[in-house]
Amino acid sequence: MKEDLISFGHWQKDKLEQLLQLALKVKRSPQDYRQALSGKSVVALFEKPSLRTRVSFDIGIHMLGGHMVYMDSQAGKLAGREDAYDMGANLACWADAIVARVFKHETLELFAQAANVPVINALCERYHPCQALADFLTLFEHFGSADKIRLAYVGDGNNVSHSLMQVGAILGADVRVITPVGHSPEPSVMALAIERAVECGGKIHHSHDLADVEGANVLYTDTWLSMGDKTPLEQIKEDFAPFQLNAALMKRAGASYAMHCQPAHRELEITSELIDGPCSLLLQQAENRMHAQNAILISLLG
């Protein structure tokens, strides 16, 4: 029976831990997985522009011996021309998996319903599971176990924060999401993350108080202005300026590392001093996107 990865919300702890361990093995011994996707073709359907997601999937699939077909739904005039359900069903006639980076979560759900091959969420407005897995792969390389991770996410309660809460809750980490008023995570996503944390031994906390960064050993942020958001930058700055990830906030937290999923807007949500400094994990996160995604592909494609 085929399995999709739309989000990690309902994954079991042992299964997620196994996936993380597989990602570590793929990274450390890539030669052992050169033929893992031999003879397999993966369609990558992107409604949004991408650097890290597109390149890491393309090169990663090639490293596993597979073949990726890239489809830009805007340039290819697929958007609005064909029903998403029909598109997913047709792609499954030829491909062994579908990777989709889309505007709407519902598009992924339709693909998953229609396709008899795995559908992988490469980003939607609600979740970014591939990013979260890469981030926890990065953290495990530094801390060794989830119970040592105290991660404070500072900024917009968006898809990245949602997936970080889900993965952290299940693995047993301490994840705090600190947002400006009016930019909280979705209540249903927060409720499920708290439920999974109670079940799996993690800690999930949300507030609007920057004092809650204190004691965190990692600070994480994301862009203040999501792709496609037309809110004037000056209005965004008014809400988010106090939440900038900078040296002062790192000192207040007592944190050792700074993270950002990128693209990063220097001197807005994060300073260049942190991006380029010794505490930065940004490039390690970017590299680990490929290893995490390769583990997902190997796991779902058998």
MARFIBA-718108 format. One line per field, with one value per atom (N, C-alpha, C): residue number from 1; atom name; x, y, z. Coordinates in steps of 0.05 Angstrom, whole numbers. Layout:
BEGIN
tido: NUM; ...;
nuza: CA; ...;
xx: X; ...;
yy: Y; ...;
zz: Z; ...;
This chain:
BEGIN
tido: 1; 1; 1; 2; 2; 2; 3; 3; 3; 4; 4; 4; 5; 5; 5; 6; 6; 6; 7; 7; 7; 8; 8; 8; 9; 9; 9; 10; 10; 10; 11; 11; 11; 12; 12; 12; 13; 13; 13; 14; 14; 14; 15; 15; 15; 16; 16; 16; 17; 17; 17; 18; 18; 18; 19; 19; 19; 20; 20; 20; 21; 21; 21; 22; 22; 22; 23; 23; 23; 24; 24; 24; 25; 25; 25; 26; 26; 26; 27; 27; 27; 28; 28; 28; 29; 29; 29; 30; 30; 30; 31; 31; 31; 32; 32; 32; 33; 33; 33; 34; 34; 34; 35; 35; 35; 36; 36; 36; 37; 37; 37; 38; 38; 38; 39; 39; 39; 40; 40; 40; 41; 41; 41; 42; 42; 42; 43; 43; 43; 44; 44; 44; 45; 45; 45; 46; 46; 46; 47; 47; 47; 48; 48; 48; 49; 49; 49; 50; 50; 50; 51; 51; 51; 52; 52; 52; 53; 53; 53; 54; 54; 54; 55; 55; 55; 56; 56; 56; 57; 57; 57; 58; 58; 58; 59; 59; 59; 60; 60; 60; 61; 61; 61; 62; 62; 62; 63; 63; 63; 64; 64; 64; 65; 65; 65; 66; 66; 66; 67; 67; 67; 68; 68; 68; 69; 69; 69; 70; 70; 70; 71; 71; 71; 72; 72; 72; 73; 73; 73; 74; 74; 74; 75; 75; 75; 76; 76; 76; 77; 77; 77; 78; 78; 78; 79; 79; 79; 80; 80; 80; 81; 81; 81; 82; 82; 82; 83; 83; 83; 84; 84; 84; 85; 85; 85; 86; 86; 86; 87; 87; 87; 88; 88; 88; 89; 89; 89; 90; 90; 90; 91; 91; 91; 92; 92; 92; 93; 93; 93; 94; 94; 94; 95; 95; 95; 96; 96; 96; 97; 97; 97; 98; 98; 98; 99; 99; 99; 100; 100; 100; 101; 101; 101; 102; 102; 102; 103; 103; 103; 104; 104; 104; 105; 105; 105; 106; 106; 106; 107; 107; 107; 108; 108; 108; 109; 109; 109; 110; 110; 110; 111; 111; 111; 112; 112; 112; 113; 113; 113; 114; 114; 114; 115; 115; 115; 116; 116; 116; 117; 117; 117; 118; 118; 118; 119; 119; 119; 120; 120; 120; 121; 121; 121; 122; 122; 122; 123; 123; 123; 124; 124; 124; 125; 125; 125; 126; 126; 126; 127; 127; 127; 128; 128; 128; 129; 129; 129; 130; 130; 130; 131; 131; 131; 132; 132; 132; 133; 133; 133; 134; 134; 134; 135; 135; 135; 136; 136; 136; 137; 137; 137; 138; 138; 138; 139; 139; 139; 140; 140; 140; 141; 141; 141; 142; 142; 142; 143; 143; 143; 144; 144; 144; 145; 145; 145; 146; 146; 146; 147; 147; 147; 148; 148; 148; 149; 149; 149; 150; 150; 150; 151; 151; 151; 152; 152; 152; 153; 153; 153; 154; 154; 154; 155; 155; 155; 156; 156; 156; 157; 157; 157; 158; 158; 158; 159; 159; 159; 160; 160; 160; 161; 161; 161; 162; 162; 162; 163; 163; 163; 164; 164; 164; 165; 165; 165; 166; 166; 166; 167; 167; 167; 168; 168; 168; 169; 169; 169; 170; 170; 170; 171; 171; 171; 172; 172; 172; 173; 173; 173; 174; 174; 174; 175; 175; 175; 176; 176; 176; 177; 177; 177; 178; 178; 178; 179; 179; 179; 180; 180; 180; 181; 181; 181; 182; 182; 182; 183; 183; 183; 184; 184; 184; 185; 185; 185; 186; 186; 186; 187; 187; 187; 188; 188; 188; 189; 189; 189; 190; 190; 190; 191; 191; 191; 192; 192; 192; 193; 193; 193; 194; 194; 194; 195; 195; 195; 196; 196; 196; 197; 197; 197; 198; 198; 198; 199; 199; 199; 200; 200; 200; 201; 201; 201; 202; 202; 202; 203; 203; 203; 204; 204; 204; 205; 205; 205; 206; 206; 206; 207; 207; 207; 208; 208; 208; 209; 209; 209; 210; 210; 210; 211; 211; 211; 212; 212; 212; 213; 213; 213; 214; 214; 214; 215; 215; 215; 216; 216; 216; 217; 217; 217; 218; 218; 218; 219; 219; 219; 220; 220; 220; 221; 221; 221; 222; 222; 222; 223; 223; 223; 224; 224; 224; 225; 225; 225; 226; 226; 226; 227; 227; 227; 228; 228; 228; 229; 229; 229; 230; 230; 230; 231; 231; 231; 232; 232; 232; 233; 233; 233; 234; 234; 234; 235; 235; 235; 236; 236; 236; 237; 237; 237; 238; 238; 238; 239; 239; 239; 240; 240; 240; 241; 241; 241; 242; 242; 242; 243; 243; 243; 244; 244; 244; 245; 245; 245; 246; 246; 246; 247; 247; 247; 248; 248; 248; 249; 249; 249; 250; 250; 250; 251; 251; 251; 252; 252; 252; 253; 253; 253; 254; 254; 254; 255; 255; 255; 256; 256; 256; 257; 257; 257; 258; 258; 258; 259; 259; 259; 260; 260; 260; 261; 261; 261; 262; 262; 262; 263; 263; 263; 264; 264; 264; 265; 265; 265; 266; 266; 266; 267; 267; 267; 268; 268; 268; 269; 269; 269; 270; 270; 270; 271; 271; 271; 272; 272; 272; 273; 273; 273; 274; 274; 274; 275; 275; 275; 276; 276; 276; 277; 277; 277; 278; 278; 278; 279; 279; 279; 280; 280; 280; 281; 281; 281; 282; 282; 282; 283; 283; 283; 284; 284; 284; 285; 285; 285; 286; 286; 286; 287; 287; 287; 288; 288; 288; 289; 289; 289; 290; 290; 290; 291; 291; 291; 292; 292; 292; 293; 293; 293; 294; 294; 294; 295; 295; 295; 296; 296; 296; 297; 297; 297; 298; 298; 298; 299; 299; 299; 300; 300; 300; 301; 301; 301; 302; 302; 302;
nuza: N; CA; C; N; CA; C; N; CA; C; N; CA; C; N; CA; C; N; CA; C; N; CA; C; N; CA; C; N; CA; C; N; CA; C; N; CA; C; N; CA; C; N; CA; C; N; CA; C; N; CA; C; N; CA; C; N; CA; C; N; CA; C; N; CA; C; N; CA; C; N; CA; C; N; CA; C; N; CA; C; N; CA; C; N; CA; C; N; CA; C; N; CA; C; N; CA; C; N; CA; C; N; CA; C; N; CA; C; N; CA; C; N; CA; C; N; CA; C; N; CA; C; N; CA; C; N; CA; C; N; CA; C; N; CA; C; N; CA; C; N; CA; C; N; CA; C; N; CA; C; N; CA; C; N; CA; C; N; CA; C; N; CA; C; N; CA; C; N; CA; C; N; CA; C; N; CA; C; N; CA; C; N; CA; C; N; CA; C; N; CA; C; N; CA; C; N; CA; C; N; CA; C; N; CA; C; N; CA; C; N; CA; C; N; CA; C; N; CA; C; N; CA; C; N; CA; C; N; CA; C; N; CA; C; N; CA; C; N; CA; C; N; CA; C; N; CA; C; N; CA; C; N; CA; C; N; CA; C; N; CA; C; N; CA; C; N; CA; C; N; CA; C; N; CA; C; N; CA; C; N; CA; C; N; CA; C; N; CA; C; N; CA; C; N; CA; C; N; CA; C; N; CA; C; N; CA; C; N; CA; C; N; CA; C; N; CA; C; N; CA; C; N; CA; C; N; CA; C; N; CA; C; N; CA; C; N; CA; C; N; CA; C; N; CA; C; N; CA; C; N; CA; C; N; CA; C; N; CA; C; N; CA; C; N; CA; C; N; CA; C; N; CA; C; N; CA; C; N; CA; C; N; CA; C; N; CA; C; N; CA; C; N; CA; C; N; CA; C; N; CA; C; N; CA; C; N; CA; C; N; CA; C; N; CA; C; N; CA; C; N; CA; C; N; CA; C; N; CA; C; N; CA; C; N; CA; C; N; CA; C; N; CA; C; N; CA; C; N; CA; C; N; CA; C; N; CA; C; N; CA; C; N; CA; C; N; CA; C; N; CA; C; N; CA; C; N; CA; C; N; CA; C; N; CA; C; N; CA; C; N; CA; C; N; CA; C; N; CA; C; N; CA; C; N; CA; C; N; CA; C; N; CA; C; N; CA; C; N; CA; C; N; CA; C; N; CA; C; N; CA; C; N; CA; C; N; CA; C; N; CA; C; N; CA; C; N; CA; C; N; CA; C; N; CA; C; N; CA; C; N; CA; C; N; CA; C; N; CA; C; N; CA; C; N; CA; C; N; CA; C; N; CA; C; N; CA; C; N; CA; C; N; CA; C; N; CA; C; N; CA; C; N; CA; C; N; CA; C; N; CA; C; N; CA; C; N; CA; C; N; CA; C; N; CA; C; N; CA; C; N; CA; C; N; CA; C; N; CA; C; N; CA; C; N; CA; C; N; CA; C; N; CA; C; N; CA; C; N; CA; C; N; CA; C; N; CA; C; N; CA; C; N; CA; C; N; CA; C; N; CA; C; N; CA; C; N; CA; C; N; CA; C; N; CA; C; N; CA; C; N; CA; C; N; CA; C; N; CA; C; N; CA; C; N; CA; C; N; CA; C; N; CA; C; N; CA; C; N; CA; C; N; CA; C; N; CA; C; N; CA; C; N; CA; C; N; CA; C; N; CA; C; N; CA; C; N; CA; C; N; CA; C; N; CA; C; N; CA; C; N; CA; C; N; CA; C; N; CA; C; N; CA; C; N; CA; C; N; CA; C; N; CA; C; N; CA; C; N; CA; C; N; CA; C; N; CA; C; N; CA; C; N; CA; C; N; CA; C; N; CA; C; N; CA; C; N; CA; C; N; CA; C; N; CA; C; N; CA; C; N; CA; C; N; CA; C; N; CA; C; N; CA; C; N; CA; C; N; CA; C; N; CA; C; N; CA; C; N; CA; C; N; CA; C; N; CA; C; N; CA; C; N; CA; C; N; CA; C; N; CA; C; N; CA; C; N; CA; C; N; CA; C; N; CA; C; N; CA; C; N; CA; C; N; CA; C; N; CA; C; N; CA; C; N; CA; C; N; CA; C; N; CA; C; N; CA; C; N; CA; C; N; CA; C; N; CA; C; N; CA; C; N; CA; C; N; CA; C; N; CA; C; N; CA; C; N; CA; C; N; CA; C; N; CA; C; N; CA; C; N; CA; C; N; CA; C; N; CA; C; N; CA; C; N; CA; C; N; CA; C; N; CA; C; N; CA; C; N; CA; C; N; CA; C; N; CA; C; N; CA; C; N; CA; C; N; CA; C; N; CA; C; N; CA; C; N; CA; C; N; CA; C; N; CA; C; N; CA; C; N; CA; C; N; CA; C;
xx: 17; 0; 18; 12; 28; 24; 45; 44; 54; 40; 46; 60; 73; 82; 71; 48; 36; 44; 44; 55; 63; 78; 87; 68; 45; 28; 20; 15; 5; 25; 50; 71; 76; 84; 92; 121; 127; 154; 175; 172; 193; 198; 176; 179; 194; 188; 202; 232; 237; 265; 280; 267; 280; 286; 268; 272; 296; 298; 320; 347; 347; 371; 378; 359; 364; 377; 367; 379; 408; 414; 442; 459; 449; 464; 468; 447; 449; 470; 472; 491; 520; 523; 549; 560; 542; 551; 535; 538; 522; 527; 550; 557; 539; 529; 512; 484; 477; 450; 450; 471; 474; 452; 442; 422; 395; 391; 366; 341; 344; 321; 326; 343; 349; 323; 320; 296; 272; 274; 251; 251; 227; 224; 205; 214; 199; 191; 166; 156; 157; 169; 170; 153; 130; 111; 113; 122; 127; 109; 92; 76; 90; 111; 125; 155; 168; 196; 212; 235; 251; 280; 297; 326; 333; 332; 340; 323; 297; 280; 284; 284; 287; 314; 336; 362; 368; 360; 366; 351; 326; 312; 325; 331; 341; 368; 387; 413; 411; 394; 391; 379; 359; 347; 368; 383; 405; 425; 433; 452; 442; 415; 403; 398; 407; 403; 377; 361; 335; 335; 311; 308; 285; 290; 270; 260; 234; 222; 210; 221; 213; 190; 169; 146; 140; 143; 136; 107; 88; 60; 52; 66; 59; 70; 96; 107; 95; 88; 77; 47; 35; 7; -11; -3; -19; -39; -31; -48; -74; -96; -122; -131; -113; -121; -132; -123; -130; -136; -156; -163; -140; -136; -113; -116; -141; -145; -137; -145; -138; -108; -96; -67; -52; -60; -47; -51; -75; -81; -64; -62; -46; -16; -6; 23; 30; 12; 17; 18; 8; 9; 38; 55; 82; 103; 98; 118; 116; 138; 139; 133; 134; 127; 122; 108; 102; 112; 130; 138; 125; 111; 95; 100; 106; 110; 87; 67; 42; 33; 14; 2; -18; -33; -55; -52; -56; -55; -75; -97; -118; -108; -90; -79; -64; -49; -34; -54; -75; -95; -108; -113; -125; -105; -80; -60; -58; -58; -56; -80; -104; -128; -127; -117; -118; -95; -72; -48; -44; -36; -30; 0; 14; 42; 46; 68; 72; 72; 59; 59; 74; 94; 111; 107; 101; 97; 124; 130; 155; 150; 127; 118; 90; 74; 48; 44; 22; 18; 15; 10; 6; 31; 45; 67; 92; 115; 140; 155; 145; 157; 186; 193; 220; 240; 233; 249; 253; 231; 232; 249; 248; 264; 294; 300; 328; 337; 320; 328; 334; 318; 323; 346; 351; 376; 400; 399; 420; 423; 401; 403; 413; 405; 415; 445; 455; 485; 499; 486; 499; 493; 469; 460; 458; 455; 455; 428; 411; 385; 365; 340; 319; 316; 320; 315; 335; 356; 376; 370; 350; 343; 322; 329; 311; 310; 291; 289; 268; 276; 257; 254; 231; 225; 213; 224; 216; 207; 182; 173; 144; 139; 112; 104; 79; 69; 60; 79; 74; 78; 81; 84; 109; 131; 156; 152; 141; 136; 118; 97; 79; 94; 111; 125; 146; 159; 179; 165; 141; 126; 119; 110; 102; 125; 147; 170; 182; 185; 196; 179; 153; 135; 138; 139; 140; 167; 188; 215; 221; 207; 211; 228; 228; 244; 226; 240; 226; 225; 201; 198; 180; 190; 175; 171; 147; 140; 132; 147; 142; 137; 113; 104; 92; 92; 77; 47; 32; 3; -8; -27; -39; -25; -2; 13; 18; -1; 1; -1; 9; 5; -25; -33; -61; -69; -91; -99; -101; -111; -114; -87; -67; -40; -27; -31; -20; -31; -58; -71; -61; -57; -47; -18; -2; 26; 28; 11; 11; 2; -18; -28; -6; 9; 31; 54; 59; 80; 74; 49; 41; 45; 38; 40; 69; 86; 113; 135; 129; 149; 161; 150; 160; 147; 155; 144; 138; 114; 106; 94; 104; 94; 93; 71; 68; 63; 75; 69; 77; 72; 80; 102; 113; 132; 161; 177; 205; 221; 212; 226; 227; 209; 208; 231; 248; 272; 292; 290; 310; 313; 337; 342; 342; 334; 335; 365; 372; 400; 402; 378; 377; 355; 361; 340; 337; 312; 304; 285; 289; 270; 265; 245; 239; 231; 227; 220; 195; 194; 170; 148; 155; 136; 136; 115; 113; 109; 118; 116; 87; 83; 57; 41; 52; 39; 43; 22; 24; 23; 26; 26; 50; 46; 69; 91; 115; 138; 139; 132; 133; 113; 90; 71; 82; 96; 108; 130; 146; 167; 156; 134; 122; 115; 105; 97; 121; 141; 161; 188; 194; 220; 231; 214; 225; 233; 223; 228; 252; 267; 291; 310; 321; 341; 368; 380; 405; 422; 445; 464; 452; 437; 425; 405; 389; 369; 383; 404; 420; 431; 442; 453; 432; 408; 386; 378; 377; 369; 391; 416; 438; 442; 434; 433; 461; 467; 492; 490; 465; 462; 439; 442; 420; 413; 386; 377; 357; 355; 337; 334; 309; 305; 313; 316; 322; 300; 297; 315; 313; 336; 338; 340; 327; 329; 347; 371; 391; 383; 387; 381; 351; 334; 306; 301; 293; 287; 312; 335; 360; 383; 403; 426; 447; 462; 485; 505; 508; 527; 521; 496; 489; 491; 481; 482; 510; 529; 557; 575; 563; 580; 582; 598; 604; 580; 559; 535; 515; 520; 502; 501; 476; 472; 459; 457; 441; 450; 476; 486; 484; 488; 484; 455; 436; 408; 403; 414; 410; 421; 445; 457; 439; 429; 414; 387; 377; 352; 355; 377; 380; 381; 396; 398; 372; 357; 331; 311; 311; 293; 299; 325; 333; 323; 325; 315; 285; 270; 241; 235; 249; 245; 251; 273; 280; 259; 250; 230; 203; 194; 167; 167; 190; 190; 201; 207; 215; 243;
yy: -24; 0; 25; 44; 68; 86; 102; 120; 147; 168; 195; 209; 232; 250; 277; 283; 309; 326; 313; 326; 303; 310; 290; 289; 303; 306; 280; 259; 234; 211; 217; 196; 186; 160; 148; 155; 157; 165; 147; 121; 103; 104; 109; 111; 137; 159; 184; 182; 169; 165; 148; 128; 111; 127; 145; 161; 180; 191; 208; 193; 169; 152; 145; 140; 134; 158; 182; 207; 209; 203; 204; 184; 160; 139; 148; 159; 168; 189; 207; 229; 218; 199; 190; 170; 154; 133; 134; 155; 158; 136; 124; 103; 78; 75; 51; 54; 78; 83; 92; 87; 97; 86; 62; 50; 47; 63; 60; 67; 85; 92; 84; 64; 56; 48; 59; 54; 69; 87; 102; 130; 140; 167; 183; 207; 224; 250; 256; 282; 302; 325; 347; 370; 375; 396; 420; 442; 466; 489; 498; 522; 547; 544; 566; 565; 588; 588; 575; 565; 550; 549; 550; 545; 519; 519; 496; 471; 474; 451; 438; 454; 442; 429; 444; 433; 409; 410; 388; 363; 365; 342; 331; 349; 341; 326; 338; 325; 301; 302; 280; 255; 259; 236; 225; 242; 232; 216; 225; 210; 183; 180; 154; 136; 146; 130; 133; 153; 158; 181; 187; 208; 226; 253; 272; 288; 290; 307; 332; 355; 380; 392; 400; 413; 439; 461; 487; 492; 491; 492; 519; 540; 566; 569; 564; 567; 547; 523; 502; 505; 526; 532; 509; 494; 473; 484; 505; 516; 527; 518; 527; 514; 499; 486; 458; 445; 418; 414; 398; 393; 379; 388; 376; 346; 337; 308; 293; 303; 290; 291; 314; 316; 295; 292; 272; 244; 238; 211; 205; 225; 221; 219; 236; 234; 207; 195; 169; 146; 152; 131; 126; 147; 145; 146; 162; 167; 147; 144; 127; 143; 170; 187; 215; 231; 259; 276; 295; 315; 341; 354; 378; 401; 424; 449; 467; 471; 483; 506; 521; 543; 533; 513; 504; 475; 471; 445; 426; 437; 420; 407; 421; 409; 383; 383; 359; 336; 344; 324; 311; 327; 317; 299; 307; 290; 263; 264; 239; 221; 233; 217; 204; 219; 209; 191; 195; 181; 155; 134; 108; 105; 128; 129; 150; 149; 167; 197; 213; 242; 255; 272; 284; 314; 325; 354; 368; 383; 398; 427; 433; 458; 465; 472; 484; 506; 520; 542; 533; 507; 497; 483; 469; 451; 453; 447; 444; 420; 396; 373; 367; 370; 364; 383; 408; 427; 419; 412; 405; 381; 361; 337; 344; 361; 370; 386; 402; 418; 400; 380; 362; 343; 337; 323; 340; 366; 385; 386; 388; 390; 364; 341; 316; 313; 324; 323; 340; 359; 376; 367; 357; 351; 321; 305; 276; 264; 279; 268; 291; 285; 306; 319; 304; 315; 337; 341; 362; 387; 385; 407; 425; 451; 471; 493; 490; 507; 528; 553; 575; 587; 584; 596; 623; 644; 671; 683; 692; 704; 697; 691; 686; 657; 653; 626; 614; 604; 596; 566; 558; 529; 517; 532; 522; 518; 537; 534; 510; 507; 484; 458; 454; 428; 425; 446; 444; 434; 445; 437; 407; 398; 371; 351; 357; 339; 340; 364; 367; 353; 356; 344; 313; 302; 272; 262; 276; 266; 271; 289; 294; 319; 338; 362; 384; 405; 429; 450; 455; 474; 497; 521; 545; 562; 571; 588; 615; 636; 662; 681; 692; 708; 734; 754; 778; 772; 789; 786; 787; 769; 768; 751; 738; 721; 694; 684; 659; 635; 612; 588; 581; 565; 556; 541; 547; 534; 503; 493; 464; 451; 464; 453; 453; 475; 477; 456; 452; 433; 405; 398; 371; 368; 389; 387; 383; 397; 395; 366; 356; 329; 308; 312; 293; 296; 320; 325; 310; 311; 297; 267; 258; 229; 220; 237; 228; 239; 257; 268; 294; 307; 334; 356; 381; 404; 425; 434; 454; 478; 502; 526; 548; 564; 588; 612; 634; 660; 683; 707; 731; 746; 732; 744; 735; 754; 747; 737; 741; 730; 699; 687; 658; 646; 663; 652; 644; 654; 650; 620; 610; 581; 564; 575; 560; 559; 536; 533; 537; 540; 545; 566; 586; 605; 602; 603; 597; 620; 629; 648; 642; 655; 652; 680; 682; 707; 719; 745; 758; 760; 760; 764; 739; 722; 698; 703; 684; 687; 692; 713; 720; 739; 744; 763; 792; 807; 834; 855; 847; 866; 885; 911; 930; 924; 926; 919; 936; 962; 979; 970; 959; 948; 923; 906; 882; 889; 909; 917; 926; 940; 951; 928; 906; 883; 867; 863; 843; 853; 879; 889; 880; 879; 870; 841; 826; 797; 790; 809; 804; 785; 766; 748; 762; 770; 785; 776; 789; 781; 786; 807; 814; 792; 783; 762; 735; 730; 705; 706; 729; 732; 730; 742; 740; 711; 696; 668; 651; 658; 641; 619; 624; 604; 602; 578; 572; 573; 569; 566; 583; 592; 606; 591; 590; 575; 592; 586; 600; 581; 577; 558; 570; 596; 611; 608; 628; 651; 671; 681; 700; 728; 747; 775; 788; 793; 804; 831; 833; 857; 862; 843; 844; 824; 799; 779; 768; 771; 761; 779; 782; 800; 784; 798; 785; 775; 788; 780; 751; 744; 716; 697; 706; 688; 679; 698; 692; 684; 684; 680; 651; 645; 618; 603; 618; 604; 596; 603; 598; 569; 558; 531; 531; 555; 558; 540; 538; 522; 492; 485; 457; 449; 467; 461; 457; 475; 473; 447; 440; 414; 391; 392; 369; 366; 387; 383; 359; 357; 335; 308; 306; 280; 272; 291; 285; 276; 290; 284; 257; 251; 224; 202; 207; 187; 183; 205; 203; 187; 193; 179; 149; 142; 114; 100; 113; 101; 97; 117; 115; 99; 98; 82; 54; 47; 20; 13;
zz: 0; 0; 0; -18; -20; 4; 11; 33; 24; 33; 26; 50; 44; 65; 60; 72; 70; 95; 118; 142; 161; 182; 201; 225; 224; 247; 261; 246; 257; 256; 249; 248; 276; 278; 303; 309; 335; 343; 332; 335; 326; 296; 281; 252; 244; 258; 252; 260; 283; 291; 271; 260; 240; 215; 207; 184; 188; 212; 218; 218; 228; 228; 199; 183; 155; 141; 147; 136; 144; 169; 177; 162; 158; 143; 114; 102; 74; 71; 91; 90; 94; 113; 120; 101; 88; 70; 44; 29; 4; -16; -15; -34; -31; -7; -2; -14; -24; -33; -63; -77; -105; -123; -117; -134; -121; -99; -84; -100; -119; -137; -166; -169; -197; -212; -235; -251; -243; -223; -213; -225; -231; -241; -221; -214; -196; -210; -210; -221; -199; -204; -185; -197; -185; -195; -177; -188; -172; -181; -163; -168; -158; -142; -130; -138; -141; -147; -124; -131; -111; -118; -98; -102; -88; -61; -45; -51; -52; -55; -82; -103; -130; -134; -127; -132; -115; -89; -71; -79; -88; -98; -124; -142; -168; -165; -151; -148; -130; -109; -91; -105; -122; -137; -156; -169; -186; -171; -147; -130; -122; -121; -113; -138; -161; -186; -200; -191; -203; -222; -232; -253; -244; -245; -237; -262; -264; -285; -271; -278; -266; -282; -269; -282; -268; -282; -272; -281; -263; -270; -281; -274; -285; -314; -317; -344; -363; -353; -370; -374; -362; -366; -357; -336; -325; -305; -291; -270; -282; -273; -282; -308; -321; -346; -341; -319; -314; -284; -278; -250; -236; -211; -195; -192; -187; -184; -209; -232; -257; -263; -255; -259; -242; -217; -200; -210; -219; -230; -255; -272; -297; -291; -274; -267; -256; -240; -228; -248; -273; -294; -303; -299; -309; -287; -267; -246; -223; -209; -185; -159; -161; -139; -149; -134; -141; -118; -124; -105; -114; -95; -103; -84; -95; -80; -89; -72; -82; -63; -74; -58; -37; -45; -28; -18; 8; 20; 6; -1; -14; -40; -54; -79; -73; -51; -43; -36; -22; -14; -38; -59; -83; -98; -99; -111; -97; -70; -54; -59; -61; -67; -94; -113; -141; -149; -138; -146; -131; -145; -131; -126; -126; -119; -97; -82; -60; -69; -53; -57; -34; -40; -20; -20; 3; 6; 6; -15; -16; -7; 2; 14; 6; 26; 21; 41; 42; 60; 89; 94; 121; 132; 115; 125; 107; 119; 104; 117; 114; 128; 120; 95; 87; 101; 104; 118; 147; 160; 188; 193; 175; 179; 175; 156; 152; 176; 188; 211; 235; 239; 262; 257; 232; 225; 233; 226; 234; 264; 278; 308; 320; 309; 320; 316; 295; 290; 311; 323; 344; 372; 377; 404; 409; 389; 393; 400; 414; 422; 425; 422; 422; 449; 471; 497; 505; 489; 493; 477; 460; 442; 454; 457; 466; 444; 427; 403; 406; 402; 402; 374; 363; 336; 341; 328; 332; 306; 304; 279; 273; 247; 238; 243; 253; 258; 231; 216; 188; 184; 159; 153; 165; 166; 178; 208; 221; 250; 256; 239; 242; 241; 221; 218; 239; 248; 270; 295; 301; 324; 322; 299; 296; 300; 286; 289; 317; 328; 354; 376; 373; 393; 393; 369; 367; 376; 369; 377; 406; 419; 448; 454; 435; 439; 453; 462; 473; 451; 441; 419; 428; 426; 434; 408; 404; 381; 392; 385; 396; 373; 372; 349; 357; 339; 344; 347; 360; 362; 334; 328; 302; 282; 291; 273; 286; 301; 315; 296; 304; 289; 287; 268; 266; 291; 304; 329; 326; 304; 301; 299; 286; 284; 312; 326; 353; 372; 370; 387; 383; 357; 351; 360; 357; 366; 396; 411; 440; 448; 434; 439; 434; 412; 406; 425; 435; 454; 481; 490; 514; 510; 487; 481; 478; 467; 460; 477; 496; 514; 506; 486; 478; 494; 488; 500; 478; 477; 458; 472; 465; 479; 458; 459; 442; 460; 452; 466; 448; 458; 444; 460; 479; 498; 492; 483; 476; 500; 524; 548; 546; 531; 529; 513; 501; 488; 509; 532; 553; 559; 558; 563; 538; 515; 490; 481; 471; 460; 430; 417; 388; 383; 367; 358; 328; 320; 292; 282; 258; 247; 217; 206; 178; 167; 141; 129; 142; 145; 156; 135; 110; 88; 71; 73; 58; 28; 12; -17; -26; -41; -50; -33; -8; 10; 0; -3; -13; 8; 34; 56; 52; 54; 52; 72; 63; 80; 105; 103; 127; 149; 140; 160; 173; 157; 167; 188; 181; 199; 226; 225; 250; 269; 258; 274; 283; 265; 269; 279; 277; 283; 310; 331; 357; 357; 337; 336; 318; 310; 293; 308; 294; 305; 302; 324; 324; 348; 351; 372; 399; 402; 428; 437; 418; 425; 431; 416; 421; 449; 457; 484; 505; 500; 519; 524; 502; 504; 517; 512; 519; 499; 474; 453; 439; 430; 416; 386; 375; 347; 336; 311; 297; 272; 267; 244; 228; 202; 184; 159; 150; 128; 101; 100; 75; 54; 36; 33; 56; 63; 86; 75; 89; 82; 103; 94; 113; 124; 150; 166; 169; 160; 167; 189; 182; 203; 217; 204; 215; 206; 223; 215; 200; 184; 170; 190; 212; 232; 241; 243; 251; 227; 204; 180; 174; 176; 168; 192; 216; 239; 248; 268; 277; 289; 296; 308; 286; 261; 239; 231; 229; 219; 191; 179; 155; 132; 127; 105; 111; 136; 144; 140; 147; 142; 112; 96; 67; 56; 64; 55; 63; 88; 99; 86; 72; 57; 38; 25; 5; 20; 41; 55; 68; 79; 91; 70; 48; 26; 13; 11; 1; 19; 45; 64; 61; 57; 52; 27; 6; -20; -17; -4; -1; 16; 37; 55; 41; 26; 14; -11; -25; -50; -46; -20; -14; -23;
